[in-house]
Each structure stands twice: as C-alpha cells, then as structure tokens.
Amino acid sequence: MDTEEDPTLPKPPGSPLDETDLALLAVLTREADITNKALAHRLNLAESTCAHRVRALRERGIIRDTRIRLDEASVGYPLQAIIKVRLANHTGPTVTALFDALASVPRVLQVFHVAGVDDFLVHVAVEDATALRDIVLEHITVHPVVRGTETQLVFELRDGAGLLAR
C-alpha cells in the first residue's frame, strides 16, 4: 500500500503549506471573488478538491477573511492620514486597552502596534481636516496613557506585491 499522502486532499492542522495551497492562495490574494469553478479550472484541480482545500485553509486560519475594499474618496472620506501615537508607559493592560480602543474608532482603517519611537500607527480615512483633528482630540489624546501624537497626511497609497508574488 502506498504510504504517501494524496496531494489533492486538504492538509491536517499544523501541516506546512504545499504547492497546491500556495497556488490557491496566490490566486485568491489577487482575485478573492473568483468562483470555485474558475479557481479549480485555473489550477487544474477537481472542483470538490478545490473547495475542500480552500475550506481547510480557512479552518486552519491561513485565510483569515475575505473583504471588499472601498475607495475611501468615493464614499465621502477623501483624506487619509497616519497618526503616530506615543505612550507615557507601557504596561500590558494599558497597551491592550488602548489598542482595542483605537481599533474601535469609526474611520480607523488599521492600527499597528510597533516598536521604535512611536508605539502605535493609526491609519484613518476622514471627510476633512476637522474630522481628522476630532479623531486625534476626541479619541486618541483623551487616553491618559497617551503622551503625544504626530499626524502625517497620506498623499497616495499603493498596494505592495504581496506575500506570494513571484
């Protein structure tokens, strides 16, 4: 009896990614809305195998989510900025609480907890400079742990090549 695994079957949790997994992920990161049928055809897989593999990648947490990205300006938020946040102290509970608070602010796109001079980078999209100021004054500097902020306007944003670019 052959002891090798069937390469068309999903891998168990904790298994390394194989070439089929990487090929699926490469297509899905570029075209998240591709149908299972088209994905299977493109990668020369059976539709059932393709669906099982994608489901397994989701269950393993490798595919974290599928989102629609909006054009911020088209929906009324043309001004983007990065707000650098510096903390006065760095206790675990205060960092976690601030991280959660920043991520829950409307118009916040992403929050990065970083090393270096700054402790957080907060990427926002807002309707105008007044709204940007309000986020800083009403949602960030009100936290006692925040020592200071610095705001940088985003002139242009481009996606990078991604994790699986070849």
C-alpha positions as CSV (number, residue, x, y, z in Angstrom):
1,M,0.0,0.0,0.0
2,D,1.3,3.5,-0.9
3,T,2.1,5.5,2.3
4,E,2.4,8.9,0.6
5,E,-0.4,11.4,1.2
6,D,-2.8,12.2,-1.6
7,P,-1.7,15.7,-2.7
8,T,-5.3,16.6,-3.7
9,L,-6.6,16.2,-0.1
10,P,-6.6,19.0,2.5
11,K,-3.7,19.0,4.9
12,P,-4.3,18.5,8.6
13,P,-4.0,21.5,11.0
14,G,-0.4,22.5,11.6
15,S,0.9,21.0,8.4
16,P,3.1,23.1,6.2
17,L,1.7,24.6,3.1
18,D,2.3,22.6,-0.1
19,E,2.5,23.8,-3.7
20,T,-1.3,23.4,-4.2
21,D,-2.0,25.5,-1.1
22,L,0.4,28.2,-2.2
23,A,-1.1,28.2,-5.8
24,L,-4.6,28.6,-4.3
25,L,-3.5,31.4,-2.0
26,A,-1.7,33.2,-4.8
27,V,-4.8,33.3,-7.0
28,L,-7.2,34.2,-4.1
29,T,-5.0,37.1,-2.9
30,R,-5.3,38.7,-6.3
31,E,-8.9,37.6,-7.0
32,A,-10.8,37.0,-3.8
33,D,-14.1,36.9,-5.7
34,I,-13.2,34.1,-8.1
35,T,-15.7,31.3,-8.2
36,N,-14.6,27.9,-7.0
37,K,-15.2,26.5,-10.6
38,A,-12.9,29.1,-12.1
39,L,-10.3,28.6,-9.4
40,A,-10.3,24.9,-9.9
41,H,-10.1,25.2,-13.7
42,R,-7.2,27.7,-13.4
43,L,-5.2,25.3,-11.2
44,N,-6.3,22.1,-12.9
45,L,-8.0,20.8,-9.8
46,A,-11.3,19.0,-9.4
47,E,-13.9,21.4,-8.1
48,S,-14.5,19.3,-5.0
49,T,-10.8,19.2,-4.2
50,C,-10.5,22.9,-4.7
51,A,-13.5,23.6,-2.4
52,H,-12.1,21.3,0.3
53,R,-8.6,22.8,0.1
54,V,-10.0,26.4,0.4
55,R,-12.2,25.4,3.3
56,A,-9.2,23.7,5.1
57,L,-7.1,26.9,4.6
58,R,-10.0,28.9,6.3
59,E,-10.3,26.4,9.1
60,R,-6.6,26.5,9.7
61,G,-6.7,30.3,10.0
62,I,-4.4,30.8,6.9
63,I,-7.2,32.6,5.1
64,R,-8.3,35.0,7.8
65,D,-11.1,36.7,6.0
66,T,-12.4,37.9,2.7
67,R,-13.2,41.6,2.4
68,I,-14.3,44.2,-0.1
69,R,-12.1,47.2,-0.2
70,L,-13.8,50.5,-0.7
71,D,-12.5,53.6,-2.5
72,E,-12.5,55.9,0.5
73,A,-12.9,59.1,-1.5
74,S,-15.9,57.7,-3.4
75,V,-17.8,57.1,-0.2
76,G,-17.0,60.5,1.2
77,Y,-13.7,60.1,3.0
78,P,-11.0,61.5,0.7
79,L,-8.4,62.5,3.4
80,Q,-6.2,59.7,4.7
81,A,-3.6,60.1,7.4
82,I,-1.3,58.1,9.7
83,I,-1.4,59.2,13.3
84,K,1.7,58.3,15.3
85,V,0.9,57.7,19.0
86,R,3.5,57.7,21.7
87,L,2.7,56.3,25.2
88,A,3.8,57.5,28.6
89,N,4.0,54.0,30.0
90,H,3.8,50.5,28.6
91,T,2.0,48.2,30.9
92,G,0.4,45.2,29.2
93,P,-3.2,46.1,30.2
94,T,-2.9,49.7,29.2
95,V,-1.4,48.9,25.9
96,T,-4.1,46.3,25.2
97,A,-6.9,48.6,26.3
98,L,-5.6,51.4,24.1
99,F,-5.1,49.1,21.1
100,D,-8.7,47.9,21.4
101,A,-10.0,51.5,21.8
102,L,-8.1,52.8,18.8
103,A,-9.3,49.9,16.6
104,S,-12.9,50.6,17.5
105,V,-12.9,54.3,16.5
106,P,-15.0,55.0,13.4
107,R,-12.9,55.8,10.3
108,V,-9.9,53.9,11.6
109,L,-8.8,51.6,8.8
110,Q,-5.8,49.9,10.5
111,V,-3.9,50.1,13.8
112,F,-0.3,48.9,14.1
113,H,1.4,48.3,17.4
114,V,5.0,49.0,16.6
115,A,8.5,49.2,18.1
116,G,10.5,52.3,18.0
117,V,9.9,55.9,19.0
118,D,6.2,55.6,18.3
119,D,4.0,52.9,19.9
120,F,1.0,52.9,17.5
121,L,0.4,53.9,14.0
122,V,-3.3,54.6,13.3
123,H,-4.4,54.7,9.6
124,V,-7.6,56.8,9.2
125,A,-9.8,58.0,6.4
126,V,-11.9,61.1,7.1
127,E,-14.0,63.7,5.3
128,D,-11.8,66.7,6.1
129,A,-9.2,68.2,8.3
130,T,-11.7,69.0,11.0
131,A,-12.7,65.3,11.2
132,L,-9.0,64.4,11.4
133,R,-8.5,66.8,14.3
134,D,-11.6,65.4,16.1
135,I,-10.2,61.9,15.9
136,V,-7.0,63.0,17.5
137,L,-8.6,65.1,20.2
138,E,-11.7,63.1,21.0
139,H,-10.5,59.5,20.5
140,I,-6.7,59.4,21.0
141,T,-5.3,62.1,23.3
142,V,-8.2,61.6,25.8
143,H,-6.5,58.4,27.0
144,P,-4.2,59.2,30.0
145,V,-1.6,56.8,28.7
146,V,-1.0,58.8,25.5
147,R,2.0,61.1,25.8
148,G,1.8,62.6,22.3
149,T,0.7,62.3,18.7
150,E,2.0,63.3,15.3
151,T,-0.1,63.2,12.2
152,Q,1.1,62.6,8.7
153,L,-1.2,63.1,5.6
154,V,-1.2,60.3,3.1
155,F,-0.8,61.7,-0.5
156,E,-1.1,58.4,-2.3
157,L,-1.3,54.7,-1.3
158,R,-0.3,51.8,-3.4
159,D,-0.6,48.1,-2.7
160,G,2.6,46.1,-2.5
161,A,3.3,43.0,-4.5
162,G,2.0,40.8,-1.6
163,L,3.3,37.8,0.2
164,L,3.0,35.3,-2.7
165,A,4.3,37.5,-5.5
166,R,6.6,35.6,-7.8
